[in-house]
């Protein structure tokens, strides 16, 4: 599972999106570890991203048969784990953004998961607002964590809708792309 957020909203950002899809297909396979996948992608992205363009990314490999999760982060907001018991945890794995530096460090977390656990990947547009109706990242993240906790007993599709609605309602119009992906073990 892969979520990325490209800096900028111009036409160039849309071209990067199609290139990114090809890079994920080419590099997210058994030949490369999750960290190698993002490092390989970075080596290509640094050749064509210019003028301050960069992206953040979170890559999740989920092995349901072995109940193992590997998360690799490249400067992306921390995914949220909600256990089958309703416990909520941030999966913070610091890492460098992609497309800027020739050599990057990626944060990695490997851990056990259980059937019923859920992982939520999102972009910062879900939690941040600017201007008069704005809110900071910490306020938005607190609202997101509370919404994840409240939606823990809902079916996954209803939980994603409920979390998005609870996080976006009353926070002002989003000025950035908003992505929320729910994954259930």
C-alpha positions as a printed Julia matrix, in Angstrom:
185×3 Matrix{Float64}:
   0.0     0.0     0.0
   1.44    3.36   -0.98
   0.42    6.95   -0.29
   2.39    9.99   -1.4
   1.94   13.74   -1.34
   3.65   15.89   -3.95
   4.58   19.47   -3.1
   2.66   21.84   -5.34
  -0.62   21.83   -7.2
   0.45   22.84  -10.67
   0.43   20.83  -13.88
   3.91   19.52  -13.09
   2.58   17.76  -10.0
   0.11   15.8   -12.13
   2.94   14.61  -14.4
   4.86   13.38  -11.36
   1.81   11.34  -10.3
   1.84    9.21  -13.45
   5.61    8.71  -13.18
   5.19    7.76   -9.54
   2.7     5.02  -10.41
   5.23    3.51  -12.81
   8.01    3.74  -10.21
   5.91    1.96   -7.6
   5.05   -0.85  -10.04
   8.69   -1.2   -11.03
  10.21   -1.15   -7.55
   7.67   -2.56   -5.06
   8.4    -6.23   -5.61
  10.18   -9.15   -3.92
  13.54   -8.15   -5.43
  13.81   -5.1    -3.16
  13.27   -4.53    0.52
  10.76   -1.79    1.37
  13.61    0.64    2.15
  15.35   -0.22   -1.13
  12.06    0.4    -2.93
  11.87    4.01   -1.72
  15.6     4.59   -2.23
  15.35    3.32   -5.82
  12.37    5.57   -6.43
  14.27    8.52   -4.93
  17.22    7.99   -7.27
  14.87    8.42  -10.25
  12.86   11.28   -8.73
  16.0    13.36   -8.07
  16.74   13.34  -11.8
  13.55   15.17  -12.81
  12.08   16.99   -9.8
  13.18   20.65   -9.82
  12.29   24.03   -8.33
  11.66   22.81   -4.8
   9.44   19.92   -5.89
   9.59   16.92   -3.61
   7.23   14.36   -2.16
   6.56   12.57    1.04
   5.57    8.91    1.0
   4.48    6.03    3.21
   4.84    2.46    1.99
   3.21   -0.46    3.81
   3.88   -4.12    3.16
   1.33   -6.29    4.93
   1.85  -10.05    5.21
  -1.47  -11.35    6.49
  -0.3   -14.99    6.55
   2.55  -14.1     8.94
   0.7   -11.27   10.69
   3.59   -8.86    9.98
   3.55   -5.24    8.93
   6.48   -3.3     7.49
   6.08    0.46    7.24
   8.65    2.67    5.53
   8.32    6.44    5.66
   9.9     9.2     3.63
   8.89   12.36    5.49
   5.21   11.42    5.47
   2.72   11.95    8.34
   2.71    8.97   10.71
   0.14    6.28    9.84
  -2.32    5.29   12.54
  -2.78    1.74   13.83
  -6.1     0.86   15.44
  -6.02   -2.57   17.04
  -8.98   -4.92   17.02
  -9.42   -3.93   20.69
  -9.8    -0.26   19.72
  -6.37    0.91   20.92
  -4.96    3.73   18.77
  -1.25    4.22   18.06
   0.81    6.48   15.8
   3.36    4.56   13.73
   5.99    7.3    13.59
   8.96    6.45   11.39
  10.95    9.57   10.49
  12.6     9.74    7.1
  13.78   12.15    4.4
  11.49   13.47    1.68
  11.92   12.03   -1.81
  13.34   13.83   -4.83
  15.68   16.29   -3.11
  18.72   14.45   -1.77
  20.88   11.94   -3.68
  21.12    9.79   -0.55
  18.18    9.44    1.82
  17.36    7.81    5.12
  13.98    6.11    5.45
  12.27    5.36    8.72
  11.12    1.76    9.1
   8.86   -0.03   11.56
   8.32   -3.77   11.51
   5.79   -5.22   13.89
   3.23   -7.9    14.52
  -0.39   -7.23   13.65
  -3.53   -9.27   14.23
  -6.73   -9.9    12.28
  -9.06   -6.95   12.81
  -6.23   -4.43   13.18
  -6.48   -1.42   10.88
  -3.87    0.91    9.45
  -4.84    4.37    8.22
  -2.63    6.21    5.74
  -3.43    9.85    5.02
  -2.0    13.08    3.67
  -1.43   16.25    5.66
  -4.34   17.91    3.86
  -6.64   15.87    6.09
  -5.31   17.36    9.31
  -3.98   20.85    8.48
  -5.9    24.04    7.64
  -4.59   27.53    7.07
  -6.17   30.97    7.23
  -8.89   32.19    9.61
 -10.59   28.81   10.03
  -7.19   27.16   10.34
  -5.85   24.61   12.72
  -2.37   23.35   13.33
  -1.04   19.89   12.65
  -1.26   18.87   16.3
  -4.93   19.92   16.56
  -5.79   18.11   13.34
  -3.9    15.0    14.4
  -5.72   14.95   17.75
  -9.05   15.15   15.89
  -7.96   12.35   13.54
  -6.88   10.07   16.4
 -10.19   10.67   18.21
 -12.14    9.93   15.02
 -10.18    6.7    14.48
 -10.94    5.62   18.05
 -14.65    6.37   17.66
 -14.9     4.5    14.34
 -13.08    1.37   15.52
 -16.27   -0.72   15.75
 -17.61    0.25   12.3
 -17.04   -1.79    9.12
 -13.92   -0.51    7.33
 -15.67    1.4     4.54
 -18.02    3.09    7.02
 -15.07    3.79    9.35
 -13.12    5.57    6.58
 -16.17    7.71    5.73
 -16.83    8.47    9.39
 -13.2     9.41   10.08
 -13.03   11.66    7.01
 -16.3    13.39    7.9
 -15.36   13.89   11.55
 -11.92   15.24   10.65
 -13.07   17.53    7.85
 -16.3    18.89    9.4
 -15.94   22.35   10.89
 -12.26   22.63    9.97
 -12.65   24.96    7.03
 -12.24   24.17    3.36
  -9.2    21.99    2.61
  -6.52   23.88    0.69
  -4.5    20.75    0.0
  -5.14   17.29   -1.37
  -6.94   15.0     1.07
  -6.31   11.26    1.1
  -7.42    8.72    3.7
  -6.81    5.01    3.07
  -7.96    2.31    5.48
  -6.36   -1.15    5.45
  -7.65   -4.04    7.54
  -5.56   -7.05    8.5
